[in-house]
Amino acid sequence: MQSLALAKVGYDAAVKFAPGHYWSHYLAGSIALDLQDYAEAAEHFGNAILDDPDRPQVFLGLAIAAYFAGD
């Protein structure tokens, strides 16, 4: 769990410094999903979709986050 928290810090920094980069948002969303922060995961996946809508895996991440958030 501690390594996930450390990874989250890194991905959050990547999102801050490269806000329009698909991989920053996708990986930050994946970590948020693992940490069960579904609202944050959905936000990151939504931003990743805006950056690159041709990647189907991010839609799956968004669907999973929405499901667990009760949306």
CHARMM-style PDB file with segment names, atoms N, HN, CA, C and O in Angstrom:
ATOM      1  N   MET     1       0.827  -1.193   0.000  1.00  0.00      PROA
ATOM      2  CA  MET     1       0.000   0.000   0.000  1.00  0.00      PROA
ATOM      3  C   MET     1       0.875   1.262   0.000  1.00  0.00      PROA
ATOM      4  O   MET     1       0.526   2.274  -0.608  1.00  0.00      PROA
ATOM      5  N   GLN     2       2.003   1.181   0.684  1.00  0.00      PROA
ATOM      6  HN  GLN     2       2.286   0.359   1.178  1.00  0.00      PROA
ATOM      7  CA  GLN     2       2.883   2.335   0.747  1.00  0.00      PROA
ATOM      8  C   GLN     2       3.474   2.647  -0.624  1.00  0.00      PROA
ATOM      9  O   GLN     2       3.664   3.813  -0.969  1.00  0.00      PROA
ATOM     10  N   SER     3       3.764   1.610  -1.406  1.00  0.00      PROA
ATOM     11  HN  SER     3       3.610   0.662  -1.126  1.00  0.00      PROA
ATOM     12  CA  SER     3       4.311   1.849  -2.735  1.00  0.00      PROA
ATOM     13  C   SER     3       3.261   2.477  -3.651  1.00  0.00      PROA
ATOM     14  O   SER     3       3.604   3.269  -4.529  1.00  0.00      PROA
ATOM     15  N   LEU     4       1.979   2.132  -3.457  1.00  0.00      PROA
ATOM     16  HN  LEU     4       1.700   1.489  -2.744  1.00  0.00      PROA
ATOM     17  CA  LEU     4       0.918   2.777  -4.236  1.00  0.00      PROA
ATOM     18  C   LEU     4       0.813   4.256  -3.889  1.00  0.00      PROA
ATOM     19  O   LEU     4       0.629   5.093  -4.772  1.00  0.00      PROA
ATOM     20  N   ALA     5       0.928   4.573  -2.626  1.00  0.00      PROA
ATOM     21  HN  ALA     5       1.078   3.894  -1.908  1.00  0.00      PROA
ATOM     22  CA  ALA     5       0.869   5.976  -2.208  1.00  0.00      PROA
ATOM     23  C   ALA     5       2.039   6.758  -2.793  1.00  0.00      PROA
ATOM     24  O   ALA     5       1.879   7.905  -3.209  1.00  0.00      PROA
ATOM     25  N   LEU     6       3.200   6.143  -2.825  1.00  0.00      PROA
ATOM     26  HN  LEU     6       3.330   5.211  -2.488  1.00  0.00      PROA
ATOM     27  CA  LEU     6       4.363   6.801  -3.402  1.00  0.00      PROA
ATOM     28  C   LEU     6       4.192   6.984  -4.916  1.00  0.00      PROA
ATOM     29  O   LEU     6       4.550   8.028  -5.463  1.00  0.00      PROA
ATOM     30  N   ALA     7       3.650   5.976  -5.578  1.00  0.00      PROA
ATOM     31  HN  ALA     7       3.360   5.128  -5.133  1.00  0.00      PROA
ATOM     32  CA  ALA     7       3.393   6.087  -7.020  1.00  0.00      PROA
ATOM     33  C   ALA     7       2.374   7.189  -7.290  1.00  0.00      PROA
ATOM     34  O   ALA     7       2.497   7.926  -8.268  1.00  0.00      PROA
ATOM     35  N   LYS     8       1.367   7.301  -6.422  1.00  0.00      PROA
ATOM     36  HN  LYS     8       1.267   6.701  -5.627  1.00  0.00      PROA
ATOM     37  CA  LYS     8       0.346   8.343  -6.586  1.00  0.00      PROA
ATOM     38  C   LYS     8       0.973   9.727  -6.547  1.00  0.00      PROA
ATOM     39  O   LYS     8       0.605  10.599  -7.334  1.00  0.00      PROA
ATOM     40  N   VAL     9       1.913   9.931  -5.640  1.00  0.00      PROA
ATOM     41  HN  VAL     9       2.212   9.223  -5.001  1.00  0.00      PROA
ATOM     42  CA  VAL     9       2.595  11.223  -5.551  1.00  0.00      PROA
ATOM     43  C   VAL     9       3.303  11.529  -6.874  1.00  0.00      PROA
ATOM     44  O   VAL     9       3.241  12.654  -7.372  1.00  0.00      PROA
ATOM     45  N   GLY    10       3.967  10.537  -7.429  1.00  0.00      PROA
ATOM     46  HN  GLY    10       4.018   9.624  -7.024  1.00  0.00      PROA
ATOM     47  CA  GLY    10       4.668  10.726  -8.700  1.00  0.00      PROA
ATOM     48  C   GLY    10       3.726  11.020  -9.847  1.00  0.00      PROA
ATOM     49  O   GLY    10       3.981  11.924 -10.644  1.00  0.00      PROA
ATOM     50  N   TYR    11       2.639  10.268  -9.943  1.00  0.00      PROA
ATOM     51  HN  TYR    11       2.432   9.534  -9.296  1.00  0.00      PROA
ATOM     52  CA  TYR    11       1.688  10.500 -11.036  1.00  0.00      PROA
ATOM     53  C   TYR    11       0.947  11.816 -10.877  1.00  0.00      PROA
ATOM     54  O   TYR    11       0.649  12.484 -11.867  1.00  0.00      PROA
ATOM     55  N   ASP    12       0.645  12.197  -9.633  1.00  0.00      PROA
ATOM     56  HN  ASP    12       0.887  11.654  -8.829  1.00  0.00      PROA
ATOM     57  CA  ASP    12       0.017  13.506  -9.418  1.00  0.00      PROA
ATOM     58  C   ASP    12       0.949  14.636  -9.863  1.00  0.00      PROA
ATOM     59  O   ASP    12       0.502  15.634 -10.428  1.00  0.00      PROA
ATOM     60  N   ALA    13       2.238  14.469  -9.603  1.00  0.00      PROA
ATOM     61  HN  ALA    13       2.602  13.658  -9.144  1.00  0.00      PROA
ATOM     62  CA  ALA    13       3.205  15.471 -10.072  1.00  0.00      PROA
ATOM     63  C   ALA    13       3.258  15.495 -11.595  1.00  0.00      PROA
ATOM     64  O   ALA    13       3.346  16.565 -12.199  1.00  0.00      PROA
ATOM     65  N   ALA    14       3.204  14.323 -12.215  1.00  0.00      PROA
ATOM     66  HN  ALA    14       3.132  13.455 -11.724  1.00  0.00      PROA
ATOM     67  CA  ALA    14       3.217  14.259 -13.681  1.00  0.00      PROA
ATOM     68  C   ALA    14       1.995  14.950 -14.268  1.00  0.00      PROA
ATOM     69  O   ALA    14       2.102  15.648 -15.276  1.00  0.00      PROA
ATOM     70  N   VAL    15       0.839  14.762 -13.651  1.00  0.00      PROA
ATOM     71  HN  VAL    15       0.751  14.195 -12.833  1.00  0.00      PROA
ATOM     72  CA  VAL    15      -0.388  15.425 -14.124  1.00  0.00      PROA
ATOM     73  C   VAL    15      -0.259  16.939 -13.964  1.00  0.00      PROA
ATOM     74  O   VAL    15      -0.683  17.705 -14.829  1.00  0.00      PROA
ATOM     75  N   LYS    16       0.326  17.352 -12.856  1.00  0.00      PROA
ATOM     76  HN  LYS    16       0.670  16.730 -12.152  1.00  0.00      PROA
ATOM     77  CA  LYS    16       0.481  18.789 -12.604  1.00  0.00      PROA
ATOM     78  C   LYS    16       1.392  19.438 -13.644  1.00  0.00      PROA
ATOM     79  O   LYS    16       1.105  20.531 -14.131  1.00  0.00      PROA
ATOM     80  N   PHE    17       2.480  18.766 -13.979  1.00  0.00      PROA
ATOM     81  HN  PHE    17       2.712  17.878 -13.583  1.00  0.00      PROA
ATOM     82  CA  PHE    17       3.457  19.361 -14.883  1.00  0.00      PROA
ATOM     83  C   PHE    17       3.203  19.052 -16.350  1.00  0.00      PROA
ATOM     84  O   PHE    17       3.777  19.706 -17.221  1.00  0.00      PROA
ATOM     85  N   ALA    18       2.361  18.073 -16.642  1.00  0.00      PROA
ATOM     86  HN  ALA    18       1.895  17.542 -15.934  1.00  0.00      PROA
ATOM     87  CA  ALA    18       2.008  17.738 -18.029  1.00  0.00      PROA
ATOM     88  C   ALA    18       0.510  17.437 -18.086  1.00  0.00      PROA
ATOM     89  O   ALA    18       0.117  16.292 -18.308  1.00  0.00      PROA
ATOM     90  N   PRO    19      -0.329  18.460 -17.887  1.00  0.00      PROA
ATOM     91  CA  PRO    19      -1.770  18.224 -17.756  1.00  0.00      PROA
ATOM     92  C   PRO    19      -2.447  17.685 -19.011  1.00  0.00      PROA
ATOM     93  O   PRO    19      -3.523  17.096 -18.909  1.00  0.00      PROA
ATOM     94  N   GLY    20      -1.864  17.862 -20.170  1.00  0.00      PROA
ATOM     95  HN  GLY    20      -0.989  18.340 -20.252  1.00  0.00      PROA
ATOM     96  CA  GLY    20      -2.483  17.372 -21.397  1.00  0.00      PROA
ATOM     97  C   GLY    20      -1.865  16.093 -21.910  1.00  0.00      PROA
ATOM     98  O   GLY    20      -1.971  15.788 -23.097  1.00  0.00      PROA
ATOM     99  N   HSD    21      -1.220  15.341 -21.037  1.00  0.00      PROA
ATOM    100  HN  HSD    21      -1.134  15.589 -20.072  1.00  0.00      PROA
ATOM    101  CA  HSD    21      -0.535  14.120 -21.443  1.00  0.00      PROA
ATOM    102  C   HSD    21      -1.371  12.906 -21.055  1.00  0.00      PROA
ATOM    103  O   HSD    21      -1.661  12.689 -19.879  1.00  0.00      PROA
ATOM    104  N   TYR    22      -1.751  12.124 -22.049  1.00  0.00      PROA
ATOM    105  HN  TYR    22      -1.515  12.300 -23.005  1.00  0.00      PROA
ATOM    106  CA  TYR    22      -2.623  10.967 -21.841  1.00  0.00      PROA
ATOM    107  C   TYR    22      -2.109  10.040 -20.742  1.00  0.00      PROA
ATOM    108  O   TYR    22      -2.852   9.699 -19.821  1.00  0.00      PROA
ATOM    109  N   TRP    23      -0.839   9.631 -20.834  1.00  0.00      PROA
ATOM    110  HN  TRP    23      -0.236   9.908 -21.582  1.00  0.00      PROA
ATOM    111  CA  TRP    23      -0.314   8.632 -19.910  1.00  0.00      PROA
ATOM    112  C   TRP    23      -0.301   9.123 -18.467  1.00  0.00      PROA
ATOM    113  O   TRP    23      -0.494   8.331 -17.545  1.00  0.00      PROA
ATOM    114  N   SER    24      -0.079  10.397 -18.263  1.00  0.00      PROA
ATOM    115  HN  SER    24       0.078  11.040 -19.013  1.00  0.00      PROA
ATOM    116  CA  SER    24      -0.107  10.930 -16.896  1.00  0.00      PROA
ATOM    117  C   SER    24      -1.472  10.709 -16.264  1.00  0.00      PROA
ATOM    118  O   SER    24      -1.572  10.240 -15.131  1.00  0.00      PROA
ATOM    119  N   HSD    25      -2.517  11.048 -16.999  1.00  0.00      PROA
ATOM    120  HN  HSD    25      -2.436  11.429 -17.920  1.00  0.00      PROA
ATOM    121  CA  HSD    25      -3.875  10.888 -16.480  1.00  0.00      PROA
ATOM    122  C   HSD    25      -4.272   9.420 -16.367  1.00  0.00      PROA
ATOM    123  O   HSD    25      -4.896   9.016 -15.385  1.00  0.00      PROA
ATOM    124  N   TYR    26      -3.916   8.633 -17.359  1.00  0.00      PROA
ATOM    125  HN  TYR    26      -3.409   8.961 -18.156  1.00  0.00      PROA
ATOM    126  CA  TYR    26      -4.293   7.216 -17.338  1.00  0.00      PROA
ATOM    127  C   TYR    26      -3.662   6.508 -16.135  1.00  0.00      PROA
ATOM    128  O   TYR    26      -4.342   5.776 -15.416  1.00  0.00      PROA
ATOM    129  N   LEU    27      -2.381   6.725 -15.922  1.00  0.00      PROA
ATOM    130  HN  LEU    27      -1.828   7.320 -16.506  1.00  0.00      PROA
ATOM    131  CA  LEU    27      -1.708   6.049 -14.817  1.00  0.00      PROA
ATOM    132  C   LEU    27      -2.141   6.602 -13.462  1.00  0.00      PROA
ATOM    133  O   LEU    27      -2.241   5.849 -12.493  1.00  0.00      PROA
ATOM    134  N   ALA    28      -2.399   7.904 -13.382  1.00  0.00      PROA
ATOM    135  HN  ALA    28      -2.318   8.516 -14.169  1.00  0.00      PROA
ATOM    136  CA  ALA    28      -2.933   8.474 -12.139  1.00  0.00      PROA
ATOM    137  C   ALA    28      -4.315   7.903 -11.842  1.00  0.00      PROA
ATOM    138  O   ALA    28      -4.644   7.639 -10.686  1.00  0.00      PROA
ATOM    139  N   GLY    29      -5.115   7.713 -12.874  1.00  0.00      PROA
ATOM    140  HN  GLY    29      -4.847   7.928 -13.814  1.00  0.00      PROA
ATOM    141  CA  GLY    29      -6.433   7.097 -12.699  1.00  0.00      PROA
ATOM    142  C   GLY    29      -6.328   5.650 -12.252  1.00  0.00      PROA
ATOM    143  O   GLY    29      -7.111   5.195 -11.417  1.00  0.00      PROA
ATOM    144  N   SER    30      -5.379   4.937 -12.797  1.00  0.00      PROA
ATOM    145  HN  SER    30      -4.743   5.306 -13.475  1.00  0.00      PROA
ATOM    146  CA  SER    30      -5.184   3.536 -12.416  1.00  0.00      PROA
ATOM    147  C   SER    30      -4.776   3.419 -10.952  1.00  0.00      PROA
ATOM    148  O   SER    30      -5.262   2.544 -10.236  1.00  0.00      PROA
ATOM    149  N   ILE    31      -3.896   4.289 -10.514  1.00  0.00      PROA
ATOM    150  HN  ILE    31      -3.501   5.000 -11.096  1.00  0.00      PROA
ATOM    151  CA  ILE    31      -3.479   4.280  -9.103  1.00  0.00      PROA
ATOM    152  C   ILE    31      -4.651   4.657  -8.201  1.00  0.00      PROA
ATOM    153  O   ILE    31      -4.860   4.030  -7.162  1.00  0.00      PROA
ATOM    154  N   ALA    32      -5.412   5.672  -8.588  1.00  0.00      PROA
ATOM    155  HN  ALA    32      -5.242   6.182  -9.432  1.00  0.00      PROA
ATOM    156  CA  ALA    32      -6.572   6.077  -7.791  1.00  0.00      PROA
ATOM    157  C   ALA    32      -7.580   4.928  -7.692  1.00  0.00      PROA
ATOM    158  O   ALA    32      -8.205   4.739  -6.648  1.00  0.00      PROA
ATOM    159  N   LEU    33      -7.735   4.170  -8.766  1.00  0.00      PROA
ATOM    160  HN  LEU    33      -7.228   4.324  -9.614  1.00  0.00      PROA
ATOM    161  CA  LEU    33      -8.619   3.005  -8.760  1.00  0.00      PROA
ATOM    162  C   LEU    33      -8.110   1.969  -7.765  1.00  0.00      PROA
ATOM    163  O   LEU    33      -8.888   1.422  -6.983  1.00  0.00      PROA
ATOM    164  N   ASP    34      -6.818   1.700  -7.791  1.00  0.00      PROA
ATOM    165  HN  ASP    34      -6.186   2.144  -8.426  1.00  0.00      PROA
ATOM    166  CA  ASP    34      -6.234   0.744  -6.852  1.00  0.00      PROA
ATOM    167  C   ASP    34      -6.390   1.194  -5.400  1.00  0.00      PROA
ATOM    168  O   ASP    34      -6.529   0.368  -4.498  1.00  0.00      PROA
ATOM    169  N   LEU    35      -6.366   2.507  -5.183  1.00  0.00      PROA
ATOM    170  HN  LEU    35      -6.254   3.178  -5.916  1.00  0.00      PROA
ATOM    171  CA  LEU    35      -6.525   3.061  -3.834  1.00  0.00      PROA
ATOM    172  C   LEU    35      -7.994   3.268  -3.457  1.00  0.00      PROA
ATOM    173  O   LEU    35      -8.297   3.798  -2.388  1.00  0.00      PROA
ATOM    174  N   GLN    36      -8.896   2.850  -4.336  1.00  0.00      PROA
ATOM    175  HN  GLN    36      -8.649   2.420  -5.204  1.00  0.00      PROA
ATOM    176  CA  GLN    36     -10.344   2.933  -4.147  1.00  0.00      PROA
ATOM    177  C   GLN    36     -10.854   4.364  -4.006  1.00  0.00      PROA
ATOM    178  O   GLN    36     -11.837   4.612  -3.308  1.00  0.00      PROA
ATOM    179  N   ASP    37     -10.186   5.300  -4.666  1.00  0.00      PROA
ATOM    180  HN  ASP    37      -9.387   5.099  -5.233  1.00  0.00      PROA
ATOM    181  CA  ASP    37     -10.649   6.685  -4.753  1.00  0.00      PROA
ATOM    182  C   ASP    37     -11.307   6.822  -6.128  1.00  0.00      PROA
ATOM    183  O   ASP    37     -10.698   7.309  -7.080  1.00  0.00      PROA
ATOM    184  N   TYR    38     -12.548   6.386  -6.205  1.00  0.00      PROA
ATOM    185  HN  TYR    38     -13.043   5.991  -5.431  1.00  0.00      PROA
ATOM    186  CA  TYR    38     -13.227   6.236  -7.491  1.00  0.00      PROA
ATOM    187  C   TYR    38     -13.555   7.566  -8.151  1.00  0.00      PROA
ATOM    188  O   TYR    38     -13.518   7.668  -9.377  1.00  0.00      PROA
ATOM    189  N   ALA    39     -13.873   8.575  -7.371  1.00  0.00      PROA
ATOM    190  HN  ALA    39     -13.904   8.492  -6.375  1.00  0.00      PROA
ATOM    191  CA  ALA    39     -14.163   9.888  -7.955  1.00  0.00      PROA
ATOM    192  C   ALA    39     -12.911  10.471  -8.614  1.00  0.00      PROA
ATOM    193  O   ALA    39     -12.982  11.013  -9.717  1.00  0.00      PROA
ATOM    194  N   GLU    40     -11.776  10.358  -7.942  1.00  0.00      PROA
ATOM    195  HN  GLU    40     -11.718   9.917  -7.047  1.00  0.00      PROA
ATOM    196  CA  GLU    40     -10.525  10.857  -8.524  1.00  0.00      PROA
ATOM    197  C   GLU    40     -10.143  10.049  -9.751  1.00  0.00      PROA
ATOM    198  O   GLU    40      -9.682  10.605 -10.748  1.00  0.00      PROA
ATOM    199  N   ALA    41     -10.333   8.732  -9.681  1.00  0.00      PROA
ATOM    200  HN  ALA    41     -10.707   8.280  -8.871  1.00  0.00      PROA
ATOM    201  CA  ALA    41     -10.024   7.878 -10.830  1.00  0.00      PROA
ATOM    202  C   ALA    41     -10.860   8.285 -12.034  1.00  0.00      PROA
ATOM    203  O   ALA    41     -10.341   8.394 -13.145  1.00  0.00      PROA
ATOM    204  N   ALA    42     -12.148   8.510 -11.820  1.00  0.00      PROA
ATOM    205  HN  ALA    42     -12.570   8.422 -10.917  1.00  0.00      PROA
ATOM    206  CA  ALA    42     -13.030   8.908 -12.917  1.00  0.00      PROA
ATOM    207  C   ALA    42     -12.594  10.240 -13.527  1.00  0.00      PROA
ATOM    208  O   ALA    42     -12.649  10.417 -14.744  1.00  0.00      PROA
ATOM    209  N   GLU    43     -12.169  11.160 -12.691  1.00  0.00      PROA
ATOM    210  HN  GLU    43     -12.125  11.015 -11.703  1.00  0.00      PROA
ATOM    211  CA  GLU    43     -11.708  12.457 -13.191  1.00  0.00      PROA
ATOM    212  C   GLU    43     -10.459  12.292 -14.063  1.00  0.00      PROA
ATOM    213  O   GLU    43     -10.367  12.886 -15.137  1.00  0.00      PROA
ATOM    214  N   HSD    44      -9.516  11.501 -13.607  1.00  0.00      PROA
ATOM    215  HN  HSD    44      -9.590  11.018 -12.734  1.00  0.00      PROA
ATOM    216  CA  HSD    44      -8.300  11.279 -14.395  1.00  0.00      PROA
ATOM    217  C   HSD    44      -8.611  10.547 -15.702  1.00  0.00      PROA
ATOM    218  O   HSD    44      -8.087  10.906 -16.756  1.00  0.00      PROA
ATOM    219  N   PHE    45      -9.457   9.527 -15.632  1.00  0.00      PROA
ATOM    220  HN  PHE    45      -9.883   9.235 -14.776  1.00  0.00      PROA
ATOM    221  CA  PHE    45      -9.799   8.800 -16.851  1.00  0.00      PROA
ATOM    222  C   PHE    45     -10.544   9.701 -17.833  1.00  0.00      PROA
ATOM    223  O   PHE    45     -10.332   9.617 -19.042  1.00  0.00      PROA
ATOM    224  N   GLY    46     -11.409  10.554 -17.314  1.00  0.00      PROA
ATOM    225  HN  GLY    46     -11.581  10.622 -16.332  1.00  0.00      PROA
ATOM    226  CA  GLY    46     -12.105  11.504 -18.192  1.00  0.00      PROA
ATOM    227  C   GLY    46     -11.147  12.440 -18.894  1.00  0.00      PROA
ATOM    228  O   GLY    46     -11.309  12.727 -20.080  1.00  0.00      PROA
ATOM    229  N   ASN    47     -10.152  12.919 -18.170  1.00  0.00      PROA
ATOM    230  HN  ASN    47     -10.020  12.686 -17.207  1.00  0.00      PROA
ATOM    231  CA  ASN    47      -9.140  13.785 -18.782  1.00  0.00      PROA
ATOM    232  C   ASN    47      -8.297  13.026 -19.797  1.00  0.00      PROA
ATOM    233  O   ASN    47      -7.913  13.581 -20.827  1.00  0.00      PROA
ATOM    234  N   ALA    48      -8.006  11.760 -19.511  1.00  0.00      PROA
ATOM    235  HN  ALA    48      -8.317  11.309 -18.674  1.00  0.00      PROA
ATOM    236  CA  ALA    48      -7.245  10.951 -20.468  1.00  0.00      PROA
ATOM    237  C   ALA    48      -8.046  10.756 -21.756  1.00  0.00      PROA
ATOM    238  O   ALA    48      -7.477  10.767 -22.848  1.00  0.00      PROA
ATOM    239  N   ILE    49      -9.352  10.580 -21.632  1.00  0.00      PROA
ATOM    240  HN  ILE    49      -9.814  10.571 -20.745  1.00  0.00      PROA
ATOM    241  CA  ILE    49     -10.209  10.439 -22.811  1.00  0.00      PROA
ATOM    242  C   ILE    49     -10.164  11.709 -23.646  1.00  0.00      PROA
ATOM    243  O   ILE    49     -10.098  11.650 -24.874  1.00  0.00      PROA
ATOM    244  N   LEU    50     -10.201  12.851 -22.984  1.00  0.00      PROA
ATOM    245  HN  LEU    50     -10.255  12.899 -21.986  1.00  0.00      PROA
ATOM    246  CA  LEU    50     -10.127  14.117 -23.719  1.00  0.00      PROA
ATOM    247  C   LEU    50      -8.791  14.253 -24.440  1.00  0.00      PROA
ATOM    248  O   LEU    50      -8.730  14.815 -25.533  1.00  0.00      PROA
ATOM    249  N   ASP    51      -7.723  13.745 -23.835  1.00  0.00      PROA
ATOM    250  HN  ASP    51      -7.772  13.288 -22.946  1.00  0.00      PROA
ATOM    251  CA  ASP    51      -6.397  13.833 -24.448  1.00  0.00      PROA
ATOM    252  C   ASP    51      -6.237  12.882 -25.625  1.00  0.00      PROA
ATOM    253  O   ASP    51      -5.612  13.236 -26.625  1.00  0.00      PROA
ATOM    254  N   ASP    52      -6.799  11.669 -25.517  1.00  0.00      PROA
ATOM    255  HN  ASP    52      -7.307  11.382 -24.705  1.00  0.00      PROA
ATOM    256  CA  ASP    52      -6.650  10.675 -26.587  1.00  0.00      PROA
ATOM    257  C   ASP    52      -7.856   9.740 -26.581  1.00  0.00      PROA
ATOM    258  O   ASP    52      -7.824   8.693 -25.935  1.00  0.00      PROA
ATOM    259  N   PRO    53      -8.921  10.110 -27.297  1.00  0.00      PROA
ATOM    260  CA  PRO    53     -10.153   9.317 -27.263  1.00  0.00      PROA
ATOM    261  C   PRO    53     -10.078   8.002 -28.048  1.00  0.00      PROA
ATOM    262  O   PRO    53     -11.059   7.259 -28.084  1.00  0.00      PROA
ATOM    263  N   ASP    54      -8.952   7.705 -28.666  1.00  0.00      PROA
ATOM    264  HN  ASP    54      -8.156   8.309 -28.637  1.00  0.00      PROA
ATOM    265  CA  ASP    54      -8.834   6.487 -29.469  1.00  0.00      PROA
ATOM    266  C   ASP    54      -8.244   5.311 -28.703  1.00  0.00      PROA
ATOM    267  O   ASP    54      -7.855   4.316 -29.314  1.00  0.00      PROA
ATOM    268  N   ARG    55      -8.171   5.401 -27.398  1.00  0.00      PROA
ATOM    269  HN  ARG    55      -8.487   6.210 -26.901  1.00  0.00      PROA
ATOM    270  CA  ARG    55      -7.607   4.311 -26.593  1.00  0.00      PROA
ATOM    271  C   ARG    55      -8.721   3.679 -25.750  1.00  0.00      PROA
ATOM    272  O   ARG    55      -9.186   4.285 -24.785  1.00  0.00      PROA
ATOM    273  N   PRO    56      -9.140   2.487 -26.107  1.00  0.00      PROA
ATOM    274  CA  PRO    56     -10.299   1.877 -25.434  1.00  0.00      PROA
ATOM    275  C   PRO    56     -10.068   1.534 -23.964  1.00  0.00      PROA
ATOM    276  O   PRO    56     -11.029   1.488 -23.196  1.00  0.00      PROA
ATOM    277  N   GLN    57      -8.822   1.291 -23.550  1.00  0.00      PROA
ATOM    278  HN  GLN    57      -8.041   1.328 -24.175  1.00  0.00      PROA
ATOM    279  CA  GLN    57      -8.589   0.890 -22.168  1.00  0.00      PROA
ATOM    280  C   GLN    57      -8.986   1.974 -21.175  1.00  0.00      PROA
ATOM    281  O   GLN    57      -9.356   1.668 -20.042  1.00  0.00      PROA
ATOM    282  N   VAL    58      -8.916   3.219 -21.580  1.00  0.00      PROA
ATOM    283  HN  VAL    58      -8.616   3.468 -22.501  1.00  0.00      PROA
ATOM    284  CA  VAL    58      -9.285   4.293 -20.662  1.00  0.00      PROA
ATOM    285  C   VAL    58     -10.799   4.354 -20.458  1.00  0.00      PROA
ATOM    286  O   VAL    58     -11.264   4.765 -19.394  1.00  0.00      PROA
ATOM    287  N   PHE    59     -11.562   3.953 -21.459  1.00  0.00      PROA
ATOM    288  HN  PHE    59     -11.185   3.620 -22.323  1.00  0.00      PROA
ATOM    289  CA  PHE    59     -13.011   3.886 -21.297  1.00  0.00      PROA
ATOM    290  C   PHE    59     -13.383   2.788 -20.297  1.00  0.00      PROA
ATOM    291  O   PHE    59     -14.322   2.940 -19.516  1.00  0.00      PROA
ATOM    292  N   LEU    60     -12.643   1.694 -20.328  1.00  0.00      PROA
ATOM    293  HN  LEU    60     -11.879   1.570 -20.962  1.00  0.00      PROA
ATOM    294  CA  LEU    60     -12.860   0.630 -19.354  1.00  0.00      PROA
ATOM    295  C   LEU    60     -12.557   1.127 -17.946  1.00  0.00      PROA
ATOM    296  O   LEU    60     -13.313   0.854 -17.014  1.00  0.00      PROA
ATOM    297  N   GLY    61     -11.460   1.853 -17.789  1.00  0.00      PROA
ATOM    298  HN  GLY    61     -10.846   2.075 -18.546  1.00  0.00      PROA
ATOM    299  CA  GLY    61     -11.126   2.418 -16.482  1.00  0.00      PROA
ATOM    300  C   GLY    61     -12.210   3.352 -15.976  1.00  0.00      PROA
ATOM    301  O   GLY    61     -12.571   3.315 -14.799  1.00  0.00      PROA
ATOM    302  N   LEU    62     -12.729   4.187 -16.861  1.00  0.00      PROA
ATOM    303  HN  LEU    62     -12.436   4.217 -17.817  1.00  0.00      PROA
ATOM    304  CA  LEU    62     -13.803   5.111 -16.481  1.00  0.00      PROA
ATOM    305  C   LEU    62     -15.063   4.345 -16.083  1.00  0.00      PROA
ATOM    306  O   LEU    62     -15.728   4.704 -15.111  1.00  0.00      PROA
ATOM    307  N   ALA    63     -15.390   3.298 -16.827  1.00  0.00      PROA
ATOM    308  HN  ALA    63     -14.849   3.006 -17.617  1.00  0.00      PROA
ATOM    309  CA  ALA    63     -16.577   2.495 -16.507  1.00  0.00      PROA
ATOM    310  C   ALA    63     -16.421   1.813 -15.146  1.00  0.00      PROA
ATOM    311  O   ALA    63     -17.371   1.774 -14.363  1.00  0.00      PROA
ATOM    312  N   ILE    64     -15.247   1.283 -14.862  1.00  0.00      PROA
ATOM    313  HN  ILE    64     -14.475   1.315 -15.498  1.00  0.00      PROA
ATOM    314  CA  ILE    64     -15.010   0.642 -13.572  1.00  0.00      PROA
ATOM    315  C   ILE    64     -15.117   1.643 -12.435  1.00  0.00      PROA
ATOM    316  O   ILE    64     -15.755   1.362 -11.420  1.00  0.00      PROA
ATOM    317  N   ALA    65     -14.500   2.805 -12.592  1.00  0.00      PROA
ATOM    318  HN  ALA    65     -13.982   3.034 -13.416  1.00  0.00      PROA
ATOM    319  CA  ALA    65     -14.567   3.837 -11.561  1.00  0.00      PROA
ATOM    320  C   ALA    65     -16.004   4.282 -11.333  1.00  0.00      PROA
ATOM    321  O   ALA    65     -16.433   4.435 -10.189  1.00  0.00      PROA
ATOM    322  N   ALA    66     -16.750   4.491 -12.414  1.00  0.00      PROA
ATOM    323  HN  ALA    66     -16.402   4.366 -13.342  1.00  0.00      PROA
ATOM    324  CA  ALA    66     -18.148   4.910 -12.279  1.00  0.00      PROA
ATOM    325  C   ALA    66     -18.988   3.838 -11.583  1.00  0.00      PROA
ATOM    326  O   ALA    66     -19.843   4.151 -10.754  1.00  0.00      PROA
ATOM    327  N   TYR    67     -18.742   2.593 -11.921  1.00  0.00      PROA
ATOM    328  HN  TYR    67     -18.048   2.339 -12.595  1.00  0.00      PROA
ATOM    329  CA  TYR    67     -19.501   1.492 -11.312  1.00  0.00      PROA
ATOM    330  C   TYR    67     -19.281   1.466  -9.797  1.00  0.00      PROA
ATOM    331  O   TYR    67     -20.239   1.417  -9.026  1.00  0.00      PROA
ATOM    332  N   PHE    68     -18.015   1.498  -9.377  1.00  0.00      PROA
ATOM    333  HN  PHE    68     -17.236   1.538 -10.003  1.00  0.00      PROA
ATOM    334  CA  PHE    68     -17.718   1.430  -7.956  1.00  0.00      PROA
ATOM    335  C   PHE    68     -18.112   2.700  -7.212  1.00  0.00      PROA
ATOM    336  O   PHE    68     -18.350   2.658  -6.005  1.00  0.00      PROA
ATOM    337  N   ALA    69     -18.184   3.825  -7.911  1.00  0.00      PROA
ATOM    338  HN  ALA    69     -17.990   3.860  -8.892  1.00  0.00      PROA
ATOM    339  CA  ALA    69     -18.639   5.066  -7.285  1.00  0.00      PROA
ATOM    340  C   ALA    69     -20.156   5.131  -7.179  1.00  0.00      PROA
ATOM    341  O   ALA    69     -20.703   5.993  -6.492  1.00  0.00      PROA
ATOM    342  N   GLY    70     -20.827   4.217  -7.863  1.00  0.00      PROA
ATOM    343  HN  GLY    70     -20.383   3.516  -8.422  1.00  0.00      PROA
ATOM    344  CA  GLY    70     -22.289   4.191  -7.833  1.00  0.00      PROA
ATOM    345  C   GLY    70     -22.919   5.095  -8.855  1.00  0.00      PROA
ATOM    346  O   GLY    70     -24.102   5.415  -8.741  1.00  0.00      PROA
ATOM    347  N   ASP    71     -22.164   5.522  -9.858  1.00  0.00      PROA
ATOM    348  HN  ASP    71     -21.203   5.262  -9.950  1.00  0.00      PROA
ATOM    349  CA  ASP    71     -22.704   6.396 -10.902  1.00  0.00      PROA
ATOM    350  C   ASP    71     -23.282   5.578 -12.042  1.00  0.00      PROA
ATOM    351  OT1 ASP    71     -23.784   6.142 -13.015  1.00  0.00      PROA
TER     352      ASP     71
END
